[in-house]
Amino acid sequence: MPDERGHRLVLLRHAKAEPAGRITDELRPLALTGRRQCPDVAAGLRTAGLVPEQVLVSSAVRTRQTWELVRGSLGDEPEPETEVDDRLYGARPADVLDLVRALDDRVRHVLVVGHEPTMSGTAALLAAEGDPAHLSQVRTGLPTGSFAVLELPAWSRLDAGVGRLLDVVRPVH
Protein backbone atom coordinates (compact mmCIF):
# COMPACT_ATOMS: atom_id res chain seq x y z
CA MET A 1 0.00 0.00 0.00
CA PRO A 2 1.34 3.47 -0.85
CA ASP A 3 2.66 5.75 1.86
CA GLU A 4 -0.21 7.74 3.41
CA ARG A 5 1.63 11.08 3.19
CA GLY A 6 3.95 12.52 0.64
CA HIS A 7 1.52 13.05 -2.20
CA ARG A 8 1.76 16.61 -3.50
CA LEU A 9 -1.09 18.34 -5.31
CA VAL A 10 -0.36 21.64 -7.02
CA LEU A 11 -3.43 23.67 -7.96
CA LEU A 12 -2.46 26.29 -10.55
CA ARG A 13 -4.71 29.08 -11.70
CA HIS A 14 -3.99 29.75 -15.36
CA ALA A 15 -1.81 32.73 -16.21
CA LYS A 16 -3.30 36.14 -17.08
CA ALA A 17 -5.70 35.90 -20.03
CA GLU A 18 -6.96 38.44 -22.50
CA PRO A 19 -10.13 40.16 -21.27
CA ALA A 20 -13.52 38.85 -22.32
CA GLY A 21 -14.58 40.28 -25.62
CA ARG A 22 -15.99 39.01 -28.86
CA ILE A 23 -14.89 35.42 -28.41
CA THR A 24 -16.35 32.87 -26.04
CA ASP A 25 -14.76 32.53 -22.62
CA GLU A 26 -13.33 29.08 -23.32
CA LEU A 27 -11.40 30.45 -26.33
CA ARG A 28 -9.72 33.38 -24.52
CA PRO A 29 -5.92 33.20 -25.01
CA LEU A 30 -3.19 34.31 -22.64
CA ALA A 31 -2.28 37.98 -22.53
CA LEU A 32 1.36 39.06 -22.85
CA THR A 33 1.51 39.36 -19.05
CA GLY A 34 0.32 35.77 -18.77
CA ARG A 35 2.99 34.57 -21.17
CA ARG A 36 5.57 36.30 -18.98
CA GLN A 37 4.18 34.61 -15.85
CA CYS A 38 4.70 31.06 -17.12
CA PRO A 39 8.52 30.86 -16.77
CA ASP A 40 8.09 32.11 -13.17
CA VAL A 41 5.61 29.31 -12.52
CA ALA A 42 8.04 26.75 -13.96
CA ALA A 43 10.88 28.15 -11.84
CA GLY A 44 8.69 27.96 -8.73
CA LEU A 45 7.84 24.32 -9.45
CA ARG A 46 11.49 23.37 -10.08
CA THR A 47 12.78 25.23 -7.00
CA ALA A 48 10.23 23.53 -4.75
CA GLY A 49 10.89 20.08 -6.23
CA LEU A 50 7.34 19.96 -7.55
CA VAL A 51 7.83 19.05 -11.19
CA PRO A 52 4.70 16.97 -11.78
CA GLU A 53 4.51 13.35 -12.81
CA GLN A 54 0.95 13.86 -14.02
CA VAL A 55 -0.91 16.97 -15.17
CA LEU A 56 -4.64 17.57 -15.52
CA VAL A 57 -5.48 20.60 -17.66
CA SER A 58 -8.79 22.31 -18.34
CA SER A 59 -9.73 22.33 -22.02
CA ALA A 60 -9.91 26.15 -22.16
CA VAL A 61 -7.33 27.79 -24.44
CA ARG A 62 -5.76 29.83 -21.63
CA THR A 63 -5.17 26.81 -19.41
CA ARG A 64 -3.71 24.75 -22.23
CA GLN A 65 -1.42 27.64 -23.20
CA THR A 66 -0.38 28.08 -19.57
CA TRP A 67 0.66 24.44 -19.30
CA GLU A 68 2.44 24.45 -22.69
CA LEU A 69 4.50 27.50 -21.70
CA VAL A 70 5.22 26.21 -18.19
CA ARG A 71 6.22 22.81 -19.61
CA GLY A 72 8.49 24.52 -22.14
CA SER A 73 10.25 26.35 -19.30
CA LEU A 74 10.87 23.24 -17.19
CA GLY A 75 13.93 22.35 -19.26
CA ASP A 76 15.17 18.77 -19.28
CA GLU A 77 12.65 17.45 -16.77
CA PRO A 78 10.91 14.20 -17.77
CA GLU A 79 7.70 14.70 -19.72
CA PRO A 80 4.73 14.20 -17.37
CA GLU A 81 1.62 12.36 -18.41
CA THR A 82 -0.79 15.12 -19.43
CA GLU A 83 -4.55 14.93 -19.79
CA VAL A 84 -6.67 17.78 -21.13
CA ASP A 85 -10.08 17.32 -19.56
CA ASP A 86 -13.28 19.17 -20.50
CA ARG A 87 -14.64 18.48 -17.01
CA LEU A 88 -12.14 20.92 -15.46
CA TYR A 89 -13.67 23.84 -17.36
CA GLY A 90 -16.55 24.91 -15.15
CA ALA A 91 -15.66 22.35 -12.47
CA ARG A 92 -16.44 22.78 -8.78
CA PRO A 93 -13.98 21.76 -6.05
CA ALA A 94 -15.85 18.46 -5.54
CA ASP A 95 -15.38 17.70 -9.25
CA VAL A 96 -11.63 18.28 -8.96
CA LEU A 97 -11.50 15.92 -5.98
CA ASP A 98 -13.30 13.26 -8.02
CA LEU A 99 -10.80 13.60 -10.89
CA VAL A 100 -7.78 13.44 -8.58
CA ARG A 101 -9.22 10.55 -6.54
CA ALA A 102 -9.23 8.45 -9.72
CA LEU A 103 -5.44 8.81 -10.19
CA ASP A 104 -2.99 6.01 -9.50
CA ASP A 105 -1.72 6.27 -5.91
CA ARG A 106 1.82 5.49 -7.12
CA VAL A 107 1.89 8.94 -8.77
CA ARG A 108 3.26 11.30 -6.12
CA HIS A 109 3.20 14.79 -7.71
CA VAL A 110 0.14 16.02 -9.59
CA LEU A 111 -0.50 19.43 -11.13
CA VAL A 112 -4.00 20.66 -11.97
CA VAL A 113 -4.22 23.70 -14.25
CA GLY A 114 -7.64 25.29 -13.91
CA HIS A 115 -9.74 28.31 -13.09
CA GLU A 116 -10.94 30.44 -10.23
CA PRO A 117 -12.73 30.14 -7.94
CA THR A 118 -12.23 26.37 -8.29
CA MET A 119 -8.47 26.16 -7.73
CA SER A 120 -8.51 28.18 -4.51
CA GLY A 121 -11.77 26.56 -3.43
CA THR A 122 -10.28 23.11 -3.86
CA ALA A 123 -7.21 24.09 -1.83
CA ALA A 124 -9.40 25.56 0.92
CA LEU A 125 -11.60 22.46 0.95
CA LEU A 126 -8.63 20.10 1.30
CA ALA A 127 -6.53 22.09 3.77
CA ALA A 128 -7.01 21.20 7.41
CA GLU A 129 -3.86 23.07 8.40
CA GLY A 130 -1.23 25.41 7.07
CA ASP A 131 0.30 28.84 7.45
CA PRO A 132 -2.51 31.32 8.30
CA ALA A 133 -1.45 33.68 5.48
CA HIS A 134 -1.60 30.85 2.95
CA LEU A 135 -4.95 29.64 4.25
CA SER A 136 -6.28 33.19 4.01
CA GLN A 137 -5.02 33.46 0.41
CA VAL A 138 -6.82 30.32 -0.74
CA ARG A 139 -9.98 31.39 1.05
CA THR A 140 -9.98 34.72 -0.81
CA GLY A 141 -8.72 33.43 -4.17
CA LEU A 142 -5.58 32.80 -6.16
CA PRO A 143 -4.27 35.51 -8.50
CA THR A 144 -3.53 34.49 -12.09
CA GLY A 145 -0.39 32.41 -12.45
CA SER A 146 -0.39 31.47 -8.75
CA PHE A 147 -0.44 28.01 -7.31
CA ALA A 148 -1.26 26.31 -4.02
CA VAL A 149 0.75 23.30 -2.86
CA LEU A 150 -0.85 20.66 -0.66
CA GLU A 151 0.51 17.58 1.07
CA LEU A 152 -2.12 14.85 1.01
CA PRO A 153 -2.69 11.17 1.72
CA ALA A 154 -3.04 8.72 -1.16
CA TRP A 155 -5.32 10.05 -3.90
CA SER A 156 -7.84 7.27 -3.28
CA ARG A 157 -8.26 8.59 0.30
CA LEU A 158 -8.75 12.20 -0.76
CA ASP A 159 -11.49 14.07 1.08
CA ALA A 160 -12.25 17.46 2.59
CA GLY A 161 -9.91 18.49 5.40
CA VAL A 162 -7.29 15.76 4.90
CA GLY A 163 -4.44 17.93 3.66
CA ARG A 164 -1.84 20.40 4.76
CA LEU A 165 -1.41 23.58 2.73
CA LEU A 166 2.36 23.87 2.33
CA ASP A 167 2.68 27.01 0.21
CA VAL A 168 1.06 29.52 -2.09
CA VAL A 169 3.38 30.75 -4.82
CA ARG A 170 2.74 33.89 -6.85
CA PRO A 171 4.56 34.80 -10.07
CA VAL A 172 6.90 37.78 -10.19
CA HIS A 173 5.17 39.30 -13.25
C-alpha positions as CSV (number, residue, x, y, z in Angstrom):
1,M,0.0,0.0,0.0
2,P,1.3,3.5,-0.8
3,D,2.7,5.7,1.9
4,E,-0.2,7.7,3.4
5,R,1.6,11.1,3.2
6,G,3.9,12.5,0.6
7,H,1.5,13.0,-2.2
8,R,1.8,16.6,-3.5
9,L,-1.1,18.3,-5.3
10,V,-0.4,21.6,-7.0
11,L,-3.4,23.7,-8.0
12,L,-2.5,26.3,-10.6
13,R,-4.7,29.1,-11.7
14,H,-4.0,29.8,-15.4
15,A,-1.8,32.7,-16.2
16,K,-3.3,36.1,-17.1
17,A,-5.7,35.9,-20.0
18,E,-7.0,38.4,-22.5
19,P,-10.1,40.2,-21.3
20,A,-13.5,38.9,-22.3
21,G,-14.6,40.3,-25.6
22,R,-16.0,39.0,-28.9
23,I,-14.9,35.4,-28.4
24,T,-16.3,32.9,-26.0
25,D,-14.8,32.5,-22.6
26,E,-13.3,29.1,-23.3
27,L,-11.4,30.5,-26.3
28,R,-9.7,33.4,-24.5
29,P,-5.9,33.2,-25.0
30,L,-3.2,34.3,-22.6
31,A,-2.3,38.0,-22.5
32,L,1.4,39.1,-22.9
33,T,1.5,39.4,-19.0
34,G,0.3,35.8,-18.8
35,R,3.0,34.6,-21.2
36,R,5.6,36.3,-19.0
37,Q,4.2,34.6,-15.8
38,C,4.7,31.1,-17.1
39,P,8.5,30.9,-16.8
40,D,8.1,32.1,-13.2
41,V,5.6,29.3,-12.5
42,A,8.0,26.8,-14.0
43,A,10.9,28.2,-11.8
44,G,8.7,28.0,-8.7
45,L,7.8,24.3,-9.5
46,R,11.5,23.4,-10.1
47,T,12.8,25.2,-7.0
48,A,10.2,23.5,-4.7
49,G,10.9,20.1,-6.2
50,L,7.3,20.0,-7.5
51,V,7.8,19.1,-11.2
52,P,4.7,17.0,-11.8
53,E,4.5,13.3,-12.8
54,Q,1.0,13.9,-14.0
55,V,-0.9,17.0,-15.2
56,L,-4.6,17.6,-15.5
57,V,-5.5,20.6,-17.7
58,S,-8.8,22.3,-18.3
59,S,-9.7,22.3,-22.0
60,A,-9.9,26.2,-22.2
61,V,-7.3,27.8,-24.4
62,R,-5.8,29.8,-21.6
63,T,-5.2,26.8,-19.4
64,R,-3.7,24.7,-22.2
65,Q,-1.4,27.6,-23.2
66,T,-0.4,28.1,-19.6
67,W,0.7,24.4,-19.3
68,E,2.4,24.5,-22.7
69,L,4.5,27.5,-21.7
70,V,5.2,26.2,-18.2
71,R,6.2,22.8,-19.6
72,G,8.5,24.5,-22.1
73,S,10.2,26.3,-19.3
74,L,10.9,23.2,-17.2
75,G,13.9,22.4,-19.3
76,D,15.2,18.8,-19.3
77,E,12.7,17.5,-16.8
78,P,10.9,14.2,-17.8
79,E,7.7,14.7,-19.7
80,P,4.7,14.2,-17.4
81,E,1.6,12.4,-18.4
82,T,-0.8,15.1,-19.4
83,E,-4.6,14.9,-19.8
84,V,-6.7,17.8,-21.1
85,D,-10.1,17.3,-19.6
86,D,-13.3,19.2,-20.5
87,R,-14.6,18.5,-17.0
88,L,-12.1,20.9,-15.5
89,Y,-13.7,23.8,-17.4
90,G,-16.5,24.9,-15.1
91,A,-15.7,22.3,-12.5
92,R,-16.4,22.8,-8.8
93,P,-14.0,21.8,-6.0
94,A,-15.8,18.5,-5.5
95,D,-15.4,17.7,-9.2
96,V,-11.6,18.3,-9.0
97,L,-11.5,15.9,-6.0
98,D,-13.3,13.3,-8.0
99,L,-10.8,13.6,-10.9
100,V,-7.8,13.4,-8.6
101,R,-9.2,10.6,-6.5
102,A,-9.2,8.5,-9.7
103,L,-5.4,8.8,-10.2
104,D,-3.0,6.0,-9.5
105,D,-1.7,6.3,-5.9
106,R,1.8,5.5,-7.1
107,V,1.9,8.9,-8.8
108,R,3.3,11.3,-6.1
109,H,3.2,14.8,-7.7
110,V,0.1,16.0,-9.6
111,L,-0.5,19.4,-11.1
112,V,-4.0,20.7,-12.0
113,V,-4.2,23.7,-14.3
114,G,-7.6,25.3,-13.9
115,H,-9.7,28.3,-13.1
116,E,-10.9,30.4,-10.2
117,P,-12.7,30.1,-7.9
118,T,-12.2,26.4,-8.3
119,M,-8.5,26.2,-7.7
120,S,-8.5,28.2,-4.5
121,G,-11.8,26.6,-3.4
122,T,-10.3,23.1,-3.9
123,A,-7.2,24.1,-1.8
124,A,-9.4,25.6,0.9
125,L,-11.6,22.5,1.0
126,L,-8.6,20.1,1.3
127,A,-6.5,22.1,3.8
128,A,-7.0,21.2,7.4
129,E,-3.9,23.1,8.4
130,G,-1.2,25.4,7.1
131,D,0.3,28.8,7.5
132,P,-2.5,31.3,8.3
133,A,-1.5,33.7,5.5
134,H,-1.6,30.9,2.9
135,L,-4.9,29.6,4.2
136,S,-6.3,33.2,4.0
137,Q,-5.0,33.5,0.4
138,V,-6.8,30.3,-0.7
139,R,-10.0,31.4,1.0
140,T,-10.0,34.7,-0.8
141,G,-8.7,33.4,-4.2
142,L,-5.6,32.8,-6.2
143,P,-4.3,35.5,-8.5
144,T,-3.5,34.5,-12.1
145,G,-0.4,32.4,-12.5
146,S,-0.4,31.5,-8.8
147,F,-0.4,28.0,-7.3
148,A,-1.3,26.3,-4.0
149,V,0.8,23.3,-2.9
150,L,-0.8,20.7,-0.7
151,E,0.5,17.6,1.1
152,L,-2.1,14.8,1.0
153,P,-2.7,11.2,1.7
154,A,-3.0,8.7,-1.2
155,W,-5.3,10.0,-3.9
156,S,-7.8,7.3,-3.3
157,R,-8.3,8.6,0.3
158,L,-8.7,12.2,-0.8
159,D,-11.5,14.1,1.1
160,A,-12.3,17.5,2.6
161,G,-9.9,18.5,5.4
162,V,-7.3,15.8,4.9
163,G,-4.4,17.9,3.7
164,R,-1.8,20.4,4.8
165,L,-1.4,23.6,2.7
166,L,2.4,23.9,2.3
167,D,2.7,27.0,0.2
168,V,1.1,29.5,-2.1
169,V,3.4,30.7,-4.8
170,R,2.7,33.9,-6.9
171,P,4.6,34.8,-10.1
172,V,6.9,37.8,-10.2
173,H,5.2,39.3,-13.2
